[in-house]
Amino acid sequence: MSYQAPVKDMLFNIQHLAGLDALTAQVPAFADYGLDTAGAVLEECAKLTENVIAPLNFEGDKHPSSWKDGVVTTTPGFKEAFRAYAEGGWQGLVHPSEFGGQGAPKTIAAACNEMLQSANMSFALCPLLTDGAVEALLTAGSDEQRRVVIPKLLEGAWTGTMCLTEPQAGSDLALVRTRAEPQSDGTYKIFGTKIFITYGEHDMAENIVHLVLARVAGAPEGVKGISLFLVPKFMVNADGSLGGRNDAHCVSIEHKMGIKASPTAVLQFGDHGGAVGTLIGQENRGLEYMFIMMNAARYGVGIQGIGIADRAYQKAVTYARDRVQSRPVDGSVAGSAAIIHHPDVRRMLMTMRALTEGCRAMASTAAAAFDAAHHHPDADARQQNQAFYDFMVPLVKGYSTEMSLEVTSLGVQVHGGMGFIEETGAAQYYRDAKILTIYEGTTAIQANDLVGRKTTRDGGQLARGIASQIEVTEGELARRDSVAAHAVLKALRASRQDFLAVVDFIAGAAKANPNAAYAGSVPYLMLAGNLVAGWQLARALLAAEDALATDKAFMAAKITTARFYAEHILPRTASLRAAIVDGAHSVTELALDAF
Amino acid sequence: MSYQAPVKDMLFNIQHLAGLDALTAQVPAFADYGLDTAGAVLEECAKLTENVIAPLNFEGDKHPSSWKDGVVTTTPGFKEAFRAYAEGGWQGLVHPSEFGGQGAPKTIAAACNEMLQSANMSFALCPLLTDGAVEALLTAGSDEQRRVVIPKLLEGAWTGTMCLTEPQAGSDLALVRTRAEPQSDGTYKIFGTKIFITYGEHDMAENIVHLVLARVAGAPEGVKGISLFLVPKFMVNADGSLGGRNDAHCVSIEHKMGIKASPTAVLQFGDHGGAVGTLIGQENRGLEYMFIMMNAARYGVGIQGIGIADRAYQKAVTYARDRVQSRPVDGSVAGSAAIIHHPDVRRMLMTMRALTEGCRAMASTAAAAFDAAHHHPDADARQQNQAFYDFMVPLVKGYSTEMSLEVTSLGVQVHGGMGFIEETGAAQYYRDAKILTIYEGTTAIQANDLVGRKTTRDGGQLARGIASQIEVTEGELARRDSVAAHAVLKALRASRQDFLAVVDFIAGAAKANPNAAYAGSVPYLMLAGNLVAGWQLARALLAAEDALATDKAFMAAKITTARFYAEHILPRTASLRAAIVDGAHSVTELALDAF
């Protein structure tokens, strides 16, 4: 089997870090989603992803989606796999039951999503984008739009896209030029070119609904004049049946370094008279709605990072057990041994493992905060959880994806020369992962969000509150008598202090010297992500020590992994702190013509 | 122009860090290679690489070498470019004049090699391997082998290969199984399969000489029973003319993630009666000779890392100047600006620049030590320089190539979504670079060399000697009154102390607890490489301050780059020290079946 879903680790997080029991006790709508149900859902998802979807991953790289005369044909097998996915009800897992969904907590759905991403990131992008479209329609769609479109999306008959980017407008949506012209029947005609549209055209569903950012004539300049439109590939009748072809056409797909099975479309709207669209919500509030999709998608992309990291880790472990090369340095084996016996191979595998488990733990905790923020009966609890979740989104997206570059690179490295040969499969993860730090907002965009909206806007108050929570965990570690707990305590305390120093620096510099604050933005994101992931593994260590008797091998491994993370990964915060606090000047000092 | 050779920076290093003037004054054979000559040679090399070889790089990725019926056809244009390279005398640049070479110091040749690697890494591998073959023949070849073969290699009529790897013998050459059977005429018949043979077959030269590791019947087990053989593709008559086809055939080439234009051959020796080879040097000393090739090649692979990093940097700078997106955070531009105005883009470009210049400075200093080690009139000076060079080789190879992964990744990142599209060209560098940390010995193999032969064998004496030299530079920095010098001093001192702590730890642990010493091997290599590169940039800062009046813009940029390196890169040593000294236990603690 090429992929084994880490169900046990996911359930451990859901139980001990996300605290599913407390959530289900507090939220009546989740009453049916206790740990037993979570276990059953995860096992079912594991079967589908391991057996049906994972085997198509390498195929997708060898036989990418192809374009001919406006039609995109996906990798053989994708269509059938998407049918199986939809029929299993997975597209509706996290969405409301009134539209045909399962209404499951994100705490559970995020774990299922990780499996899907591990199994096949190119494939999984289609459901990920559809989830975003559903979120946007739930928030801002008209009753009609919701009633007609959402059930089709949840049953996998249709899929959704996000059409933001244009050739001149990538990260900078103020530059969007696509036009929307109001028609007498209340619809709009859309004209423009959108690029980088994931699954903008494909053959896996009978219709595609494009969520398109465009400007209505006379709208304000910049991002305040952007509206969001629903533009279907095929027109939709009132009863949901399909009408004629809309004027939205895929003119080409991109030739990419990775995620080759996922068609990245150039879409032309309105070249033949205008694409018919309907407004979502109100005019000029498009960016606000798009951010709803984007925040869901950003968290989802973070999960992609964790998913691909785990897949790369599993492959590397398998190779390291099999490949025999050289004698161990400690003389424990007389002849050549499997390379997993060599300390540096162990260091690489442990680094891959610790980063993956750390980010998974962080994402699981963030998902629980999302659920509480949306469903907790107490308004204060909702507000606090929302603030925590908002802080987590750039970390889950930014840190988990950056770490996936490191993990997939180590994955190739463990394979040695074989890793560079495409037939081995390790190289695909390295190529695929590189998109993750770019789309749905580059790491720098996430870091701007972290510095601006999440840190300096409240003068660092929320950030310091998180540090206080970490201090509580330190207190618990201090009361343990294990060597591991004290090793973790030492590293966690030092990293928390690094974090606080940086928060003070960034909050202090934000107004007087914004260049200095933003020069340290990505290092700050990496520091904060590292710390929060390490903190969650510290909490995991506490839980594992308590539960040692229940499953000794698993809990002991968790303790070792947490300790490895604390000793090898957490100390990176010291370097980042130094760079941020001492190094802002030299970032922007070089004369422009000296580059 | 897609590549501009950094001639000025190279000459700065050659003058101020490598000290070419002192070398030419001391070594009569180098008397003609003063700074003026160096400048002329570099300018000439720049023309060839920029105009002829660089334009073929992207072509090579699009139209890789292909195999059909045992024949390998290289990318269109490669053959002519190789002719131009050979006719310019570049293959002989560093080799002795008695065989038709130019006898130039490595200090100059290394800079030329960097240009070649920047221009086209896939192309440049062919000359790189030929250099290795020349080195081995110079050291251990018979008079006949040297007389007949070396001139052909230097004029580019023939090329050379290194045939080490077999399917079961990658890093572990003890497992080599290829056999050599002595014949009555003094030759040997060779039987076996070699894989991963760079330019093992191609159409750029009239003959190929394979340097092949094989075992003679009855030889000792393991690496002490390996001999080195010269096996030509076409048999060679005494006058150097070509005879019939030898029984060495390319049965396939690999499908790789990068360096696609460079054919990576599977060679079958002796399937049709035996490939005829002649012994190089003495039986059973093959590994020793191969290490001569390998040490030359390892340094060369380090240069590849620097070369590809510079190319990625140049491309990213060009894009960052052109691409307009978003307002600068400091409000310096009212509307959207070129992204080079954004602090995080600057941070990425400065990181790329500082890593590249730091590694270039380190490599230049190492080359000077090589030249002095081989040619200095004083035996003590030769010995000291050899020891220094030996310490540098794993750093130049290991650190420069690992940093090239970071730099090429940042290069894609600067391009945003466009970076992931193959037509842009940034992705190619990311894919190409990944081989560098693997071939000619993985980073772990370099680190084993650093820990074993270079550090623990003399109890850390050589390493501490290098730290003392760094302390001398710190003393000079302390006597300056610039802010930059003091910023560099602070970081350099801290990193040197980190280095010393780690040397003590590793030298101390080596015997009692080899797993602990080797668990920190790669982090130690990264720490040492980081420190030495930062040290050389500190020396560069001192020289630039002294020479500020001669070329203000260049020298000011050098000072800023050195300071950036010190503030942003050097502090990483703190994290590495912590991981090595505190973290050895958790590297190997996890039970094997828990992975």
Interface residues (C-beta under 8 A of the other chain):
Chain A: T165 Q168 G170 S171 D172 A174 L175 F196 E254 H255 K256 M257 G258 V317 A320 R321 V324 Q325 S326 V329 D330 G331 S336 I340 H342 P343 D344 V345 R346 R347 L349 M350 R353 L405 S409 V412 Q413 G416 G417 G419 F420 I421 E422 E423 A427 Y430 R431 K434 I435 T437 I438 Y439 T442 T443 A444 A447 N448 A487 A491 P514 N515 A517 Y518 A519 S521 V522 P523 A553 F554 A556 A557 T560 T561 R563 F564 E567 H568 P571 R572 T573 A574 S575 A578 A579 D582 G583 S586 V587 T588 E589 L590 A591 L592 D593 A594 F595
Chain B: T165 Q168 G170 S171 D172 A174 L175 F196 E254 H255 K256 M257 G258 V317 A320 R321 V324 Q325 S326 V329 D330 G331 S336 I340 H342 P343 D344 V345 R346 R347 L349 M350 R353 L405 S409 V412 Q413 G416 G417 G419 F420 I421 E422 E423 A427 Y430 R431 K434 I435 T437 I438 Y439 T442 T443 A444 A447 N448 A487 A491 P514 N515 A517 Y518 A519 S521 V522 P523 A553 F554 A556 A557 T560 T561 R563 F564 E567 H568 P571 R572 T573 A574 S575 A578 A579 D582 G583 S586 V587 T588 E589 L590 A591 L592 D593 A594 F595
